[in-house]
Amino acid sequence: HVLNMSSYVAVSKGEGLESVELPAEEDETLLLSVLQSQFEGATGLKYRNPSSGSWRGVRITDGILYPPSEGWGDATFIVVAVGSGSVGDESVKKEREEERERDR
C-alpha cells in the first residue's frame, strides 16, 4: 500500500475564478482548518455533478471533509461560507421572488 503524498484539492471562491490547491490528508480527507486557512469563514465545499450539472455538497463531519465517491480528482471545488453569497444564491432568491409574484 503506497500513500500518495502529493494529493491536493483544487478550491475556488466561484466558478471560473482562480483556484488554490490545498493538501489532503493521507486518508484523502481535507481538514476544515486547512480550508479556512485560505478561505476565511468557509463552512464546506460544493462541486458540479459532471453527469447532471447540479451542485453537490461535500460531506463534512467534525471538521473533516470527505472526498466524493469518485475522489477529489481534477474537479474544482467551490467554497461554501455562511452569508458569502455563494454562486447561485442571488439567482435563487430572485427566482423565489418571481414565483411569489406569479402566485399572487
PyRosetta script that sets phi, psi and omega in degrees:
from pyrosetta import init, pose_from_sequence

init()
pose = pose_from_sequence("HVLNMSSYVAVSKGEGLESVELPAEEDETLLLSVLQSQFEGATGLKYRNPSSGSWRGVRITDGILYPPSEGWGDATFIVVAVGSGSVGDESVKKEREEERERDR")
pose.set_psi(1, 112.2)
pose.set_omega(1, -179.9)
pose.set_phi(2, -104.8)
pose.set_psi(2, 126.8)
pose.set_omega(2, 178.8)
pose.set_phi(3, -83.2)
pose.set_psi(3, 138.1)
pose.set_omega(3, 176.3)
pose.set_phi(4, -85.2)
pose.set_psi(4, 103.1)
pose.set_omega(4, -174.4)
pose.set_phi(5, -80.0)
pose.set_psi(5, -6.3)
pose.set_omega(5, -176.5)
pose.set_phi(6, -117.6)
pose.set_psi(6, 40.9)
pose.set_omega(6, 179.9)
pose.set_phi(7, -86.0)
pose.set_psi(7, 122.7)
pose.set_omega(7, -179.6)
pose.set_phi(8, -126.4)
pose.set_psi(8, 154.1)
pose.set_omega(8, 179.1)
pose.set_phi(9, -116.5)
pose.set_psi(9, 123.7)
pose.set_omega(9, 178.8)
pose.set_phi(10, -81.1)
pose.set_psi(10, 123.7)
pose.set_omega(10, -176.2)
pose.set_phi(11, -129.4)
pose.set_psi(11, 140.2)
pose.set_omega(11, -179.3)
pose.set_phi(12, -139.1)
pose.set_psi(12, 160.2)
pose.set_omega(12, 175.7)
pose.set_phi(13, -75.3)
pose.set_psi(13, -21.6)
pose.set_omega(13, -179.2)
pose.set_phi(14, -169.1)
pose.set_psi(14, 163.4)
pose.set_omega(14, 179.5)
pose.set_phi(15, -60.8)
pose.set_psi(15, 134.8)
pose.set_omega(15, 177.3)
pose.set_phi(16, 83.1)
pose.set_psi(16, -3.4)
pose.set_omega(16, 178.7)
pose.set_phi(17, -95.4)
pose.set_psi(17, 161.0)
pose.set_omega(17, -179.7)
pose.set_phi(18, -58.9)
pose.set_psi(18, 142.0)
pose.set_omega(18, -179.8)
pose.set_phi(19, -107.9)
pose.set_psi(19, 160.2)
pose.set_omega(19, 175.6)
pose.set_phi(20, -118.1)
pose.set_psi(20, 133.8)
pose.set_omega(20, 177.6)
pose.set_phi(21, -91.9)
pose.set_psi(21, 119.5)
pose.set_omega(21, -178.5)
pose.set_phi(22, -105.6)
pose.set_psi(22, 140.2)
pose.set_omega(22, -177.8)
pose.set_phi(23, -73.3)
pose.set_psi(23, 130.4)
pose.set_omega(23, 173.9)
pose.set_phi(24, -84.3)
pose.set_psi(24, 160.4)
pose.set_omega(24, 176.8)
pose.set_phi(25, -76.9)
pose.set_psi(25, 172.1)
pose.set_omega(25, -179.5)
pose.set_phi(26, -59.5)
pose.set_psi(26, -29.3)
pose.set_omega(26, 179.6)
pose.set_phi(27, -89.7)
pose.set_psi(27, 12.3)
pose.set_omega(27, 177.4)
pose.set_phi(28, 76.2)
pose.set_psi(28, 3.5)
pose.set_omega(28, 175.2)
pose.set_phi(29, -81.1)
pose.set_psi(29, 166.5)
pose.set_omega(29, 177.1)
pose.set_phi(30, -124.6)
pose.set_psi(30, 128.8)
pose.set_omega(30, -179.8)
pose.set_phi(31, -79.0)
pose.set_psi(31, 136.1)
pose.set_omega(31, 177.7)
pose.set_phi(32, -58.4)
pose.set_psi(32, -35.0)
pose.set_omega(32, 179.6)
pose.set_phi(33, -62.3)
pose.set_psi(33, -35.7)
pose.set_omega(33, 177.1)
pose.set_phi(34, -67.3)
pose.set_psi(34, -44.5)
pose.set_omega(34, 177.6)
pose.set_phi(35, -60.2)
pose.set_psi(35, -45.4)
pose.set_omega(35, -177.8)
pose.set_phi(36, -70.3)
pose.set_psi(36, -21.8)
pose.set_omega(36, 177.7)
pose.set_phi(37, -68.1)
pose.set_psi(37, -25.0)
pose.set_omega(37, 179.1)
pose.set_phi(38, -104.7)
pose.set_psi(38, -26.4)
pose.set_omega(38, -177.1)
pose.set_phi(39, -130.6)
pose.set_psi(39, 91.2)
pose.set_omega(39, -177.4)
pose.set_phi(40, -59.0)
pose.set_psi(40, 133.3)
pose.set_omega(40, 178.3)
pose.set_phi(41, 85.5)
pose.set_psi(41, 1.2)
pose.set_omega(41, 179.7)
pose.set_phi(42, -63.4)
pose.set_psi(42, 138.7)
pose.set_omega(42, 177.6)
pose.set_phi(43, -118.8)
pose.set_psi(43, -9.5)
pose.set_omega(43, -179.2)
pose.set_phi(44, 175.0)
pose.set_psi(44, -169.2)
pose.set_omega(44, -179.3)
pose.set_phi(45, -135.2)
pose.set_psi(45, 153.9)
pose.set_omega(45, 172.7)
pose.set_phi(46, -137.8)
pose.set_psi(46, 163.2)
pose.set_omega(46, 179.1)
pose.set_phi(47, -152.7)
pose.set_psi(47, 161.3)
pose.set_omega(47, 178.5)
pose.set_phi(48, -82.4)
pose.set_psi(48, 129.0)
pose.set_omega(48, 173.0)
pose.set_phi(49, -68.8)
pose.set_psi(49, 118.7)
pose.set_omega(49, -174.9)
pose.set_phi(50, -60.6)
pose.set_psi(50, -30.1)
pose.set_omega(50, -177.3)
pose.set_phi(51, -84.9)
pose.set_psi(51, -33.8)
pose.set_omega(51, -177.4)
pose.set_phi(52, -104.4)
pose.set_psi(52, -21.7)
pose.set_omega(52, -175.8)
pose.set_phi(53, 81.2)
pose.set_psi(53, -2.6)
pose.set_omega(53, 179.1)
pose.set_phi(54, -79.8)
pose.set_psi(54, 157.1)
pose.set_omega(54, 175.6)
pose.set_phi(55, -74.5)
pose.set_psi(55, 143.9)
pose.set_omega(55, 172.4)
pose.set_phi(56, -126.9)
pose.set_psi(56, 138.4)
pose.set_omega(56, 175.8)
pose.set_phi(57, -87.0)
pose.set_psi(57, 148.5)
pose.set_omega(57, 175.5)
pose.set_phi(58, -88.8)
pose.set_psi(58, 132.4)
pose.set_omega(58, -179.0)
pose.set_phi(59, -66.6)
pose.set_psi(59, 135.6)
pose.set_omega(59, 178.8)
pose.set_phi(60, -135.0)
pose.set_psi(60, 133.4)
pose.set_omega(60, 177.7)
pose.set_phi(61, -141.1)
pose.set_psi(61, 127.2)
pose.set_omega(61, 177.0)
pose.set_phi(62, 50.5)
pose.set_psi(62, 43.2)
pose.set_omega(62, 175.6)
pose.set_phi(63, 77.7)
pose.set_psi(63, 14.2)
pose.set_omega(63, 179.4)
pose.set_phi(64, -121.5)
pose.set_psi(64, 124.7)
pose.set_omega(64, 177.3)
pose.set_phi(65, -94.6)
pose.set_psi(65, 128.6)
pose.set_omega(65, -177.0)
pose.set_phi(66, -99.9)
pose.set_psi(66, 138.1)
pose.set_omega(66, -178.5)
pose.set_phi(67, -64.5)
pose.set_psi(67, 151.3)
pose.set_omega(67, 173.7)
pose.set_phi(68, -59.3)
pose.set_psi(68, 164.3)
pose.set_omega(68, -178.2)
pose.set_phi(69, -56.5)
pose.set_psi(69, -31.1)
pose.set_omega(69, 178.8)
pose.set_phi(70, -85.7)
pose.set_psi(70, 3.7)
pose.set_omega(70, -179.5)
pose.set_phi(71, 85.3)
pose.set_psi(71, 173.6)
pose.set_omega(71, 179.9)
pose.set_phi(72, -68.5)
pose.set_psi(72, -39.8)
pose.set_omega(72, 177.2)
pose.set_phi(73, 54.3)
pose.set_psi(73, -147.1)
pose.set_omega(73, -178.2)
pose.set_phi(74, -97.6)
pose.set_psi(74, 4.5)
pose.set_omega(74, -178.8)
pose.set_phi(75, -66.2)
pose.set_psi(75, 152.8)
pose.set_omega(75, 171.8)
pose.set_phi(76, -102.5)
pose.set_psi(76, 125.4)
pose.set_omega(76, -178.3)
pose.set_phi(77, -96.0)
pose.set_psi(77, 141.7)
pose.set_omega(77, -176.1)
pose.set_phi(78, -102.5)
pose.set_psi(78, 134.5)
pose.set_omega(78, -179.8)
pose.set_phi(79, -67.9)
pose.set_psi(79, 135.0)
pose.set_omega(79, 171.7)
pose.set_phi(80, -109.6)
pose.set_psi(80, 129.5)
pose.set_omega(80, 179.5)
pose.set_phi(81, -140.9)
pose.set_psi(81, 145.5)
pose.set_omega(81, 179.1)
pose.set_phi(82, -62.2)
pose.set_psi(82, 126.3)
pose.set_omega(82, 176.7)
pose.set_phi(83, 67.3)
pose.set_psi(83, 16.6)
pose.set_omega(83, -175.9)
pose.set_phi(84, -84.8)
pose.set_psi(84, -8.1)
pose.set_omega(84, -174.4)
pose.set_phi(85, 64.9)
pose.set_psi(85, 48.9)
pose.set_omega(85, -179.6)
pose.set_phi(86, -54.0)
pose.set_psi(86, 159.9)
pose.set_omega(86, -178.3)
pose.set_phi(87, -47.8)
pose.set_psi(87, 126.6)
pose.set_omega(87, 174.9)
pose.set_phi(88, 94.0)
pose.set_psi(88, -17.6)
pose.set_omega(88, -176.0)
pose.set_phi(89, -59.5)
pose.set_psi(89, -45.4)
pose.set_omega(89, -178.5)
pose.set_phi(90, -65.1)
pose.set_psi(90, -40.7)
pose.set_omega(90, -179.9)
pose.set_phi(91, -67.0)
pose.set_psi(91, -33.6)
pose.set_omega(91, 177.3)
pose.set_phi(92, -65.2)
pose.set_psi(92, -45.7)
pose.set_omega(92, 178.2)
pose.set_phi(93, -58.6)
pose.set_psi(93, -43.7)
pose.set_omega(93, -179.2)
pose.set_phi(94, -64.2)
pose.set_psi(94, -43.9)
pose.set_omega(94, 178.6)
pose.set_phi(95, -59.3)
pose.set_psi(95, -43.2)
pose.set_omega(95, -179.9)
pose.set_phi(96, -63.7)
pose.set_psi(96, -41.8)
pose.set_omega(96, 178.5)
pose.set_phi(97, -62.7)
pose.set_psi(97, -42.4)
pose.set_omega(97, 179.6)
pose.set_phi(98, -64.4)
pose.set_psi(98, -37.9)
pose.set_omega(98, 177.9)
pose.set_phi(99, -64.9)
pose.set_psi(99, -41.0)
pose.set_omega(99, 178.1)
pose.set_phi(100, -61.6)
pose.set_psi(100, -41.8)
pose.set_omega(100, 179.1)
pose.set_phi(101, -62.1)
pose.set_psi(101, -43.1)
pose.set_omega(101, -179.7)
pose.set_phi(102, -64.6)
pose.set_psi(102, -36.1)
pose.set_omega(102, -175.4)
pose.set_phi(103, -75.5)
pose.set_psi(103, -11.3)
pose.set_omega(103, -177.3)
pose.set_phi(104, -75.6)
pose.dump_pdb("model.pdb")
